[in-house]
Amino acid sequence: MSRPLEGVRVVEVASWMFVPSGGSVLVDWGADVIKVENPAGGDPQRGLITSGLIPAGTVNFMVEQPNRGKRSVALNIAHPEGREALLKLVETADVFLTNYLEPVRRRLGIDNDAIRARNPSIVIARGTGQGPAGPDAERGGFDGASFWARGAVAAVFPPDAAGWPQGQPSPAFGDVMGGMALAGAIAAALLKRERTGEPSVIDVSLLATAMWQVSPLVVAAKLFGLTSLPRGDRRKNPNPGVGVFRTADDRYISLILLQSDRYWDDFAARLERPILVDDERFNTSEARSKNGPECIDIIDEAFAGRTLDEWKERLADFEGVWTPFQTLAELYDDPQVVANNYLPAMEDGAGNPVQLVASPAQFDEAPVEVERAPELGEHTELVLAELGIDWDEIAALKSRGAIL
């Protein structure tokens, strides 16, 4: 089965997680993504093991996850011959993908004008912290700052016990969302170019990604003066069929019965609480809204009487929406994750087995397949040879410090 971006070549001049994660989505969709790295160490995330942030002798998952399936070319683009090699590569590409700041790109001679001079039809895609305009357009940004803090995502989470804002719940929490947006924008720009002949310059910022992530509350903030997500007594929920309930073994179930009347009789039967149907305080959604605390107390008491495994069995064919709160480790055994191959297996360059997370989109119901991330400069000679550079010249470029 062919993938939608087969035949598309992407030159990625980017590091860390945000923009490279977008490149990994393009790989999953079939693109040939060539990652251009500095010969002196490459993407800084390669140094996480030597820095001690990731244990030695293990998989550098912060390299594997955003760089799987790419080809790595080590070019010193501060060297005139290294930059020329990059521009020759640009001539063969459909997309130029970068997170380099504009002043850096101008200094290196790889700004938009320089790229378009060598390939007028290329799509240029930039991942930025704060967007292409405004006083902070040329300032850098990581997701913990531009996305989480400035973009007000942290504002929808309660502060910690000491009143401090919460930190991000996961590494690269905003980066991977921004990367998905970049990949989608690139696909749209390629379609536009195919239909109109016009290439685009794309900008996706972490700030805009954050605002989109919490967009309902951003809109409500202006309308109603909200400064954070309202929080209150869960027993006062106007729909007792929506909420979180604790089981006998201190696990939690999320219940989402938005059309609660549709499922209520069956739900009450599975809870073995006929009072929820027989008592007029609870037998319609309107009545339950007026008597929410009492209704939730009954549901709480019922869920507390059985373990999560018992509830899984009891609710297995229930048509209403419910799900357990899972741990990260439990995802590996989730039957839906397994059936859809959302955690495809591979080995890294050292032969260590690892399962990576597939990007969310499947085409024609075909699971995403992944290959390992490249070693630094692993494909330098091969890619330069594809450009028509002969082996003597490749050796000379190495000797002059232009390539690895």
Secondary structure, DSSP 8 states (H G I E B T S, - for coil): ---TTTT-EEEEE--SSHHHHHHHHHHHTT-EEEEEE-TTT-SGGGGGTTTTSS-TTS--HHHHHHHTT-EEEEB-TTSHHHHHHHHHHHHT-SEEEE---HHHHHHHT-SHHHHHHH-TT-EEEEEESS-SSSTTTTS---IIIIITTTTSSGGGS---TTS-----SSTTTTHHHHHHHHHHHHHHHHHHHHHHS---EEEEEHHHHHHHHTHHHHHHHHHH--SS-----GGG-S-TTEEEEE-TTS-EEEEE-TTHHHHHHHHHHHHT-THHHHSTTTSSHHHHHHTHHHHHHHHHHHHTTS-HHHHHHHTTT-SSEEEE---TGGGGG-HHHHHTTSS-EEE-TTS-EEE----S--BTTB---------TTTTHHHHHHHTT--HHHHHHHHHTTSB-
